[in-house]
Amino acid sequence: MNQPRPTGRRRPRQSDIARLAGVSQATVSLVLRGTPAGMALAKRTRQSVLDAAEELGYVPDPVATRLASATNAMLGLYTFSATFPTDVAHSYYPILVGVEEEAAAQGQDLILFTGSARTAGRADDPAAVRRVRVADGCLFFGRHVPEEPVRRLAEDGFPFVYIGRRDEPGVPYVGADYVSASAEVVARLAALGHRTLRYLREHDQAPASSDREEGVLRGAREAGLDTADLVVRTDGRDLDTRLRDWRAAGVTAVVVEQTDTGAALDGLGAAVDAAGLRCPEDLSLALLGAPTGTRGTAPGGGADFGGFVVPMRAMGRDAVRLLLRLIGGDRSEPTRRLLPCEPVEGGTLAPAPSPTHHPRKD
């Protein structure tokens, strides 16, 4: 590609891409629209067009993009991870199932995107995110989302929906009501007589983690519990010593968030087993977001976790329906929705054990 680049501050056009890639403008249009004819072109030709578009920072006109792709019936699904959660034990797997079910029911094809493409070094690379424009619209999910490329999509009018609550203004999403569900879990523990708790969350600032913490603190305050040392940040590797200290301080229940890494949960399980504790006889455990697969049972007895289930399958289906409304230009209904989480009784919640009384030594 030895053609001169466009000069000045003019917005790059498809004709500029055609000159830089050494192809016709019609070819550029076919490739960037993601049409069947464009996908049938030689791989080298398609890649030359994509490379040229990336180099020039080309952003398609949002109105023209929607008009051109109105009959494509292709939805993008982008994960901010290296691979898709195709393992049934993966915590995000139910989202994929829900999206696939609803897309099929609506007669839509799915294009799966990750950050592993040659054009991007990371899943949050702007070049990787811009690739979703070949679809009519896109669904995003993952705990860590780069704000800048997503903001650009919103400014350009590209239809997208995030699966999970987001803080950025104007970002459409379908998420879970973690605040209410987490508060209810703490209320249940308080009703069982637990007065001294610990809540484990990982170090990152994902909205799902922040919402769970907000709910735990709300539930504790409403139950009249002490919140001074309630929240504990951990990567799971420091819990052996901490658990012993908590037991000595009278902690009778531990609440832990469920994440895609499972770091805090796995660390807690190892610490409970190392201490030889039984759940719930010695210690009640509550999980904010019931796990799947091999993480479905708790340590110290193997009972099912008590807590709540995240409606991930329903979130995936609702996100597809919302995205199709946005692609069709329908904003008559709210574009942000939180679904309720289903409580799970489980076998890891029990009344607080009676305090051990030691005779005083005078």
Secondary structure, 3 states (H helix, E strand, C coil): CCCCCCCCCCCCCHHHHHHHHCCCHHHHHHHHHCCHHHHCCCHHHHHHHHHHHHHHCCCCCHHHHHHHCCCCCEEEEEECCCCCCCCCCCCCHHHHHHHHHHHHHCCCEEEEECCCCCCCCCCCCHHHHHHHHHCCEEEEECCCCCHHHHHHHHHCCCCEEEECCCCCCCCCEEEECHHHHHHHHHHHHHHCCCCCEEEEECCCCCHHHHHHHHHHHHHHHHCCCCCCCCEEECCCCCHHHHHHHHHHCCCCEEEEECCCCCHHHHHHHHHHHHHCCCCCCCCEEEEECCCCHHHCECCCCCCECEEEECCHHHHHHHHHHHHHHHHCCCCCCCCEEEECCEEECCCCCCCCCCCCCCCCCC
